Amino acid sequence: MNKKYRIAEGICVVLLIGFIIFLFISNSGGTQKRVKEIAEPVLKAADITSLQKKTAADAAKVFGFDTQKEEGILYYANDNIMDVSELLIVKLKDEADAAVFKAAVEEHVTNQENLFKNYAPDQYALLKESIIEVSGNTLFYCTSKDAKAFYNAFKQAL
């Protein structure tokens, strides 16, 4: 009886470990949703009237993205060069490219900080509060007074 109990116990432990590994692998973040589906609640989360919708080509130019690696881009920016407000959501074809895209956004924010640091403290403060997050195959970036509201809507939309 003791031997059967140990075998059953061993099998349960192995199954439990396998289940935990499966959960980590299958829940790495990201989404199967299209960018438009993610964007709907994000765009309703706060006032976006000061931002203008831009194209994927605009985002590629601003951030230096390789558009062959993305599956969809939503990009809004302010046309006023004295306003750093931006909203960006990128769904990537391959989750492995997320680090490169995040680094490009971080470099963009750093460059903006260097530009605005000495003569536009309010814009510099917005840049310091920027949110740049990757969830699996999806990147979120926002510089805005409503960045937290946009980010919370993004997380819910995933």
N, C-alpha and C positions, 0 to 999 in steps of 0.2 A: 504494500500500500504506500509506503514512504517513497519508493522509487517512482511510482506512477505520479505521485504528487509533485515530485521534483521535475519530472519531464513536463507535466502540464504547466508548472510554474515557469519553466524555461521557455516553453512555447509562447506563453502569454507575454513574457518580457520581450521576446524577439518581435512579436506582433505589435506590441506597444511602441517599441523603438521604430519599427517600420512605418507605423501610422504617423508618428511625429515627424519623421523625415518626409513622408508624403505631404503632410500639411505645410511644412516649410517650403518645399519645392513648388507646390501648387499655389501658394499664397504669397508669391514674391512681390505682389503689387501690380500696378498697371491695370489695364482694362482691355476688353475686346470691343468696347464701344467706339463709335466714330467720334472725331473731334467735335462735330456739330452737336452730338448728343451730350457731350460733356459741357460744351460751351453754353447751352441754353440756360441752365440754372446759374451758371457763373455770371453771365451777362445780366441776369435779373437780380443779382445779390446786392448791387449798389449802383449808384448813378454813374453811367458810362458816357454821358452826353459830351463830355469834354475830350473824349478820345475818338479817333477816326479809325475805321477798319482799314487794314493794310493787307497786301497780298503776301503769299508765301515767298515770292521773289524779294519783296521789301524786307522780310524777316531774314532771308538768306544774306542780303546785302548788309544789313545792320549788324547781324551776329556772326556772319561768316559761316553759315550752315551749309552742309552738303544736302541739297534737297532730294538727292537720290536715296537718302537714308531715312527720310521721314514719310509717314503715311498720311499725315494731315497737320496743318498749322493754322492756328487762330492767332492773329496778331493785331493788337490795337495800340496806337500811339498818339500822342498829342502833336499836332502840326506846329505848335508854338515851340521854337527852339529853346525857349527859356523854361519849358515845363518838361520834366523828365518822366512823367507818368506813362507807363506802358503796361500792357497785359499780354502775356504770351502763353499759349498752350501748344505743345508739340507732342504728337503721338508718333513714336518711332517704329520702324519695321522690325528692328532688332534691339532688344533691351540692352545688349552689350554696347551700343552706341551712346547710351544715356550719359556716360561720364564725359564724353567729348562734347556733347551738346551743352551739358551743365558748365563745363569749363569755358566754353565760348560765351555763355551768358554772364558768368562771373567776371570774365575779362571785360566785357562790355560795361558792366556795372562799375568796375574799378576805373575804367577810362572815364566814365561819366563823373564819378566821384572826384577824380583829379581835375576835371574841367570846372566843376561847380564849387569845389571846396572853398575857394577864396572870395568868390563874388556872389554866390547865391546860397546862403546858409540854409534857407528853407528847403531848397531842392536837394542840397547835400544831405540834409536830415532824412528826407524821403528815401534817398538812395541807400542810406545806412540801414533803413528799416525794410529794404527790399526782401521779398520772399522768393527763394529759389529752391524748389523741391523736385525730387525725382521719385516717382512711384512706379517701379517696374519699367514699362515701356513708354511712360508718359512724363513729360517735363512741364512744370508750372513755374512761371516767373511773373512777378508783379511788383511794380513800383507805383504806389498810389497811396493816398490818405485812407483808402478803403481796402488796402491789400489784404488785411485779415478776413474781411467779409468775402472777398473774391476767393481766397484760399479755402475757407471753410466750405463754400459752395462747391469748389472743385473737389475736395475730399469726399463730400457727400455724393457728387455726381459719378465718381469712380465706381 
